[in-house]
Amino acid sequence: MKRAIDFLKLRFVMIAISLLLIAAGVAGYFVRGGLNFGIDYTAGLIQQIRVDPSAARADIADLRDALIEIEGVSLQVVGPPAAQQFTVKVTAPAEDTGFQNRMEDRLSELLGDAFGAENVEIQSSDFVGPRYSRELAGQTVSIVLVAMLLILIYTAFRFKFRYASAAVLCLIHDTLIMMGVIAVFQLEVTTTTIAAIMTIIGYSLNDTIVIFDRVRENQELMRDADLGVILNTSITQSMSRTLLTSLTTLLAVATIFIFGTGDIKNFALSLMVGVVVGTYSTIFVASPIVLGWTRAADRRRRRRDVQLYGRQATVPAAQARREAAANLASAAAAPAAAEQEKAGKEAAPESGPRAEVKVTRVQPSRKKKKKKRH
């Protein structure tokens, strides 16, 4: 077996880095004024327009100058810049029933004045009402919470509760860092962003379960080893699989990010951040949580034993495992020994009372010597 790398030696440094990243994300959230919610979560109008390249030149700066009068407008380039296709999003005030028709007419008027009405093509126009956006936001939160609960139940059933809790905390860690990056760089939060977050949750959970599964196997093979040694060995054995999977995924997602546009580009960027953070947390966050939880539970048990009995009633973990294995082997061998003894008794003949044997002593015969006559 190859030599295990001591990953857990860096656990305090890595957890400190994680806390710093989460704190930076929270600070960025407040400094940048919160998340940049898209039309899916804030009511408004979204249009995709095209300015004829052969008739007029238009870039995103020209479009922004043309629509400077409209409050709450956001612009995005769709496709290659030479195609001059753009997405225009305008946030709607609450409960304004005539907003859609009024804003569509206003956009057409301003764009026609800037580039010529015959050169501007409205390719699509969609409106999301306030009620729908609120329902969608509530459903999104519910979906994420239900997913976390189901993951907790599944991992607790398959492993132990401390492993399940470590896996869920690892997923919360990944989600917080992803949301911090989205807040700092003001990436638009849409249903595509939520899809990226759910994808990363599944991806990170898969990596974590692979390592926990290896830990469970090694606990049977390395009965006398400390839990820290078992965790380091399991991570080392899974390292090649983890790195190859992550690099392959990153190559595919990076291709989408380079050649994609619009929401697809943001989706790919979120996935790239999530893959890196998920791989990092699988190695440096999940296993340290299990180790810390286990050692804290052992310390609490020792203190309780001292309070109850005045001394430590438990034996070291390695000795306890050896004694448990010996007891298990003895219990397994006891029925076989009993059956063998029973079979031996049945095969032996029954012994009755001994018959009395009469012993007769035979006296040697004495022949009389005849006297010779002379």
C-alpha positions as CSV (number, residue, x, y, z in Angstrom):
1,M,0.0,0.0,0.0
2,K,1.3,3.4,-0.9
3,R,2.3,5.8,1.9
4,A,-0.6,7.9,3.3
5,I,-0.4,11.7,3.0
6,D,-1.1,13.5,6.2
7,F,-3.9,15.8,5.0
8,L,-5.4,16.2,8.5
9,K,-2.2,18.0,9.6
10,L,-3.5,21.0,7.7
11,R,-7.0,20.8,9.0
12,F,-6.9,23.9,11.2
13,V,-5.3,26.0,8.5
14,M,-7.8,24.9,5.9
15,I,-10.8,25.5,8.1
16,A,-9.4,29.0,8.9
17,I,-9.2,29.6,5.1
18,S,-12.8,28.4,4.6
19,L,-14.0,30.8,7.4
20,L,-12.1,33.7,5.8
21,L,-13.7,32.9,2.4
22,I,-17.2,32.8,3.9
23,A,-16.6,36.0,5.8
24,A,-15.3,37.7,2.6
25,G,-18.5,36.5,0.8
26,V,-20.7,37.9,3.5
27,A,-18.8,41.2,3.5
28,G,-19.1,41.4,-0.3
29,Y,-22.8,40.7,-0.1
30,F,-23.4,43.8,2.0
31,V,-20.8,46.0,0.3
32,R,-22.2,45.2,-3.2
33,G,-25.8,45.7,-2.1
34,G,-26.9,42.1,-2.0
35,L,-27.4,39.6,-4.8
36,N,-28.1,40.6,-8.4
37,F,-31.4,38.8,-8.8
38,G,-32.6,38.2,-12.4
39,I,-36.1,38.7,-13.7
40,D,-37.0,35.2,-12.5
41,Y,-36.9,36.4,-8.9
42,T,-37.7,40.1,-9.4
43,A,-40.8,41.0,-11.4
44,G,-40.0,42.8,-14.7
45,L,-39.7,42.7,-18.5
46,I,-37.0,40.9,-20.5
47,Q,-36.5,41.4,-24.2
48,Q,-34.0,40.1,-26.7
49,I,-33.3,42.6,-29.5
50,R,-31.1,42.7,-32.6
51,V,-29.7,45.8,-34.3
52,D,-29.1,45.2,-38.0
53,P,-25.2,45.2,-38.3
54,S,-25.4,46.3,-42.0
55,A,-27.5,49.4,-41.2
56,A,-26.2,50.7,-37.8
57,R,-23.3,50.0,-35.5
58,A,-24.3,49.2,-31.9
59,D,-22.4,47.9,-28.9
60,I,-23.5,47.6,-25.3
61,A,-22.2,51.1,-24.5
62,D,-24.4,52.6,-27.3
63,L,-27.4,50.7,-26.0
64,R,-26.8,51.9,-22.5
65,D,-26.7,55.5,-23.6
66,A,-29.9,55.0,-25.6
67,L,-31.8,53.6,-22.6
68,I,-30.3,55.9,-19.9
69,E,-33.7,57.4,-19.1
70,I,-35.1,54.0,-17.9
71,E,-34.5,53.2,-14.3
72,G,-33.6,49.6,-13.3
73,V,-32.4,48.5,-16.7
74,S,-29.7,45.8,-17.2
75,L,-28.1,44.9,-20.5
76,Q,-26.2,41.8,-21.7
77,V,-24.6,40.8,-25.0
78,V,-25.9,37.6,-26.6
79,G,-23.7,35.7,-29.0
80,P,-20.7,37.2,-30.8
81,P,-20.5,41.1,-30.6
82,A,-20.6,41.3,-34.4
83,A,-24.2,39.9,-34.4
84,Q,-25.3,42.9,-32.3
85,Q,-27.8,40.9,-30.3
86,F,-28.7,42.0,-26.7
87,T,-30.8,41.2,-23.8
88,V,-32.6,44.1,-22.1
89,K,-34.1,43.5,-18.6
90,V,-36.2,46.1,-16.8
91,T,-37.3,45.6,-13.2
92,A,-41.0,46.3,-12.6
93,P,-42.4,48.1,-9.5
94,A,-44.7,46.1,-7.3
95,E,-48.3,45.6,-8.5
96,D,-48.1,47.7,-11.6
97,T,-50.6,46.1,-14.0
98,G,-49.8,48.3,-17.0
99,F,-46.1,48.1,-16.7
100,Q,-45.5,45.5,-19.5
101,N,-47.3,47.4,-22.3
102,R,-46.0,50.8,-21.3
103,M,-42.4,49.6,-21.0
104,E,-42.5,47.7,-24.3
105,D,-43.7,50.8,-26.1
106,R,-41.0,53.0,-24.4
107,L,-38.2,50.6,-25.3
108,S,-39.2,50.5,-28.9
109,E,-39.4,54.3,-29.0
110,L,-36.0,54.9,-27.4
111,L,-34.2,52.2,-29.5
112,G,-35.9,53.5,-32.7
113,D,-34.7,57.0,-32.0
114,A,-31.1,55.8,-31.4
115,F,-30.7,53.2,-34.2
116,G,-33.7,53.7,-36.5
117,A,-37.0,51.9,-36.0
118,E,-36.5,49.8,-39.2
119,N,-33.1,48.6,-37.9
120,V,-34.3,47.3,-34.5
121,E,-35.8,43.8,-34.3
122,I,-37.6,42.6,-31.1
123,Q,-36.8,38.9,-31.2
124,S,-38.6,38.0,-27.9
125,S,-40.4,39.7,-25.1
126,D,-41.3,38.1,-21.7
127,F,-42.8,39.5,-18.5
128,V,-42.7,38.0,-15.0
129,G,-45.2,39.3,-12.6
130,P,-44.5,40.0,-8.9
131,R,-46.6,37.1,-7.6
132,Y,-44.9,34.5,-9.8
133,S,-41.4,35.8,-8.7
134,R,-42.3,35.5,-5.0
135,E,-43.7,32.0,-5.5
136,L,-40.6,30.9,-7.4
137,A,-38.3,32.3,-4.7
138,G,-40.2,30.4,-2.0
139,Q,-40.1,27.2,-4.1
140,T,-36.3,27.5,-4.6
141,V,-35.7,27.8,-0.8
142,S,-38.0,24.8,-0.2
143,I,-36.2,22.7,-2.8
144,V,-32.8,23.4,-1.3
145,L,-33.9,22.7,2.3
146,V,-35.6,19.5,1.3
147,A,-32.6,18.3,-0.6
148,M,-30.3,19.0,2.4
149,L,-32.8,17.0,4.7
150,L,-32.9,14.0,2.3
151,I,-29.1,14.0,2.1
152,L,-28.9,14.0,5.9
153,I,-31.3,11.1,6.2
154,Y,-29.6,9.1,3.4
155,T,-26.0,9.5,4.7
156,A,-27.1,8.9,8.3
157,F,-28.8,5.6,7.2
158,R,-25.8,4.5,5.2
159,F,-23.1,5.6,7.6
160,K,-23.4,7.3,11.1
161,F,-25.0,10.5,12.1
162,R,-21.6,12.2,12.6
163,Y,-20.7,11.4,9.0
164,A,-24.1,12.6,7.7
165,S,-23.7,15.9,9.6
166,A,-20.2,16.3,8.2
167,A,-21.5,15.8,4.7
168,V,-24.3,18.3,5.1
169,L,-22.0,20.9,6.7
170,C,-19.6,20.4,3.8
171,L,-22.5,21.1,1.3
172,I,-23.5,24.3,3.3
173,H,-19.8,25.4,3.1
174,D,-19.7,24.9,-0.7
175,T,-23.0,26.8,-1.1
176,L,-22.0,29.7,1.0
177,I,-18.7,30.2,-0.9
178,M,-20.4,29.9,-4.2
179,M,-23.0,32.5,-3.2
180,G,-20.2,34.7,-1.9
181,V,-18.5,34.6,-5.3
182,I,-21.8,35.4,-7.0
183,A,-22.4,38.4,-4.7
184,V,-18.9,39.8,-5.0
185,F,-18.9,39.6,-8.8
186,Q,-22.6,40.5,-9.1
187,L,-23.4,37.5,-11.3
188,E,-27.1,37.4,-12.1
189,V,-29.1,35.0,-9.9
190,T,-31.6,33.1,-12.1
191,T,-33.0,29.6,-12.2
192,T,-29.9,28.6,-14.1
193,T,-27.8,29.7,-11.0
194,I,-29.9,27.5,-8.7
195,A,-29.4,24.6,-11.2
196,A,-25.7,25.1,-10.9
197,I,-25.8,25.1,-7.1
198,M,-27.8,21.9,-7.0
199,T,-25.4,20.3,-9.5
200,I,-22.5,21.2,-7.3
201,I,-24.3,19.9,-4.2
202,G,-24.7,16.5,-5.9
203,Y,-21.1,16.6,-7.2
204,S,-19.6,17.4,-3.8
205,L,-21.7,14.8,-2.0
206,N,-20.6,12.1,-4.4
207,D,-17.0,12.8,-3.7
208,T,-17.6,12.9,0.1
209,I,-19.5,9.6,0.1
210,V,-16.7,7.9,-1.9
211,I,-14.2,8.8,0.8
212,F,-16.5,7.9,3.6
213,D,-17.2,4.5,2.0
214,R,-13.4,3.9,1.8
215,V,-13.2,4.9,5.5
216,R,-15.7,2.3,6.4
217,E,-13.8,-0.4,4.5
218,N,-10.5,0.6,6.1
219,Q,-11.9,0.5,9.6
220,E,-12.5,-3.2,9.1
221,L,-9.0,-3.7,7.7
222,M,-7.1,-1.4,10.1
223,R,-8.8,-2.3,13.4
224,D,-5.9,-1.2,15.6
225,A,-5.2,2.1,13.8
226,D,-6.2,5.6,15.0
227,L,-9.1,7.3,13.2
228,G,-6.8,10.0,11.9
229,V,-4.6,7.4,10.2
230,I,-7.7,5.7,8.7
231,L,-9.0,9.1,7.3
232,N,-5.6,10.0,5.8
233,T,-5.3,6.6,4.2
234,S,-8.8,6.7,2.7
235,I,-8.2,10.2,1.3
236,T,-4.9,9.1,-0.2
237,Q,-6.4,6.0,-1.8
238,S,-9.2,8.1,-3.3
239,M,-7.0,11.0,-4.4
240,S,-6.3,9.9,-8.0
241,R,-10.0,9.3,-8.6
242,T,-11.0,12.7,-7.1
243,L,-8.4,14.7,-9.1
244,L,-9.1,13.0,-12.4
245,T,-12.8,13.5,-12.1
246,S,-12.4,17.1,-11.1
247,L,-10.0,17.9,-13.9
248,T,-12.1,16.2,-16.5
249,T,-15.2,18.1,-15.3
250,L,-13.3,21.4,-15.3
251,L,-12.1,21.0,-18.9
252,A,-15.6,20.4,-20.1
253,V,-17.1,23.3,-18.1
254,A,-14.2,25.6,-19.1
255,T,-15.1,25.0,-22.8
256,I,-18.7,26.0,-22.1
257,F,-17.5,29.1,-20.3
258,I,-15.1,30.2,-23.1
259,F,-17.5,29.6,-26.0
260,G,-20.8,30.3,-24.2
261,T,-22.7,33.5,-23.8
262,G,-25.4,34.9,-21.5
263,D,-26.9,32.7,-18.8
264,I,-24.9,29.7,-20.1
265,K,-21.6,31.5,-19.5
266,N,-22.7,32.4,-15.9
267,F,-23.8,28.8,-15.4
268,A,-20.4,27.5,-16.5
269,L,-18.6,30.0,-14.2
270,S,-20.7,28.9,-11.2
271,L,-19.9,25.3,-12.0
272,M,-16.2,26.0,-12.2
273,V,-16.2,27.7,-8.8
274,G,-18.3,24.9,-7.4
275,V,-16.1,22.0,-8.7
276,V,-12.9,23.6,-7.2
277,V,-14.6,24.4,-3.8
278,G,-16.3,20.9,-3.7
279,T,-13.1,19.1,-4.3
280,Y,-11.3,21.2,-1.7
281,S,-14.1,20.7,0.9
282,T,-14.2,16.9,0.3
283,I,-10.6,16.6,1.3
284,F,-10.0,19.4,3.9
285,V,-13.5,20.0,5.5
286,A,-15.5,16.8,5.6
287,S,-12.9,14.5,7.1
288,P,-11.7,17.0,9.8
289,I,-15.2,17.4,11.0
290,V,-15.6,13.7,11.4
291,L,-12.3,13.5,13.3
292,G,-13.0,16.4,15.5
293,W,-16.6,15.1,16.3
294,T,-15.2,11.6,17.2
295,R,-12.5,12.9,19.4
296,A,-14.9,15.3,21.2
297,A,-17.3,12.4,21.8
298,D,-14.5,10.3,23.2
299,R,-13.4,13.1,25.6
300,R,-17.0,13.5,26.8
301,R,-17.3,9.8,27.5
302,R,-14.1,9.7,29.4
303,R,-15.2,12.7,31.6
304,R,-18.5,11.1,32.2
305,D,-16.8,7.8,33.3
306,V,-14.5,9.8,35.7
307,Q,-17.5,11.5,37.2
308,L,-19.5,8.3,37.6
309,Y,-16.8,5.8,38.7
310,G,-13.9,8.1,39.8
311,R,-11.7,6.7,37.1
312,Q,-11.7,6.1,33.4
313,A,-13.8,3.0,32.8
314,T,-13.3,2.7,29.2
315,V,-10.2,1.2,27.5
316,P,-8.4,2.7,24.6
317,A,-10.2,2.5,21.2
318,A,-7.6,0.1,19.7
319,Q,-7.8,-2.2,22.7
320,A,-11.5,-2.1,22.7
321,R,-11.6,-3.1,19.1
322,R,-9.2,-6.0,19.8
323,E,-11.3,-7.2,22.7
324,A,-14.5,-6.9,20.7
325,A,-13.0,-8.9,17.9
326,A,-11.8,-11.6,20.3
327,N,-15.3,-11.8,22.0
328,L,-16.9,-12.0,18.6
329,A,-14.6,-14.9,17.6
330,S,-15.3,-16.7,20.8
331,A,-19.0,-16.3,20.5
332,A,-18.8,-17.6,16.9
333,A,-16.7,-20.7,17.9
334,A,-18.8,-21.6,21.0
335,P,-21.7,-23.2,19.2
336,A,-19.4,-25.4,17.1
337,A,-17.5,-26.6,20.2
338,A,-20.8,-27.4,21.9
339,E,-22.0,-29.4,18.9
340,Q,-18.7,-31.3,18.8
341,E,-18.9,-32.2,22.5
342,K,-22.4,-33.3,22.2
343,A,-21.6,-35.5,19.2
344,G,-18.7,-37.1,21.1
345,K,-21.0,-38.0,24.0
346,E,-23.6,-39.6,21.8
347,A,-21.0,-41.7,20.0
348,A,-19.5,-43.2,23.2
349,P,-21.0,-46.5,24.5
350,E,-23.1,-46.4,27.6
351,S,-21.1,-47.8,30.6
352,G,-23.1,-50.0,33.0
353,P,-22.1,-51.4,36.4
354,R,-18.9,-53.4,36.3
355,A,-19.4,-57.2,36.7
356,E,-17.6,-58.7,39.7
357,V,-14.7,-60.9,38.6
358,K,-13.7,-63.8,40.9
359,V,-10.1,-64.4,41.0
360,T,-9.0,-68.0,41.9
361,R,-5.4,-68.5,42.9
362,V,-4.0,-71.7,41.6
363,Q,-1.5,-73.4,43.8
364,P,1.4,-75.0,42.0
365,S,1.3,-78.8,42.2
366,R,3.9,-80.5,44.4
367,K,5.0,-83.9,43.2
368,K,6.3,-86.3,45.9
369,K,9.7,-87.6,45.4
370,K,10.0,-91.3,45.6
371,K,12.9,-92.6,47.6
372,K,15.0,-95.1,45.7
373,R,15.6,-98.4,47.3
374,H,19.1,-99.7,47.5
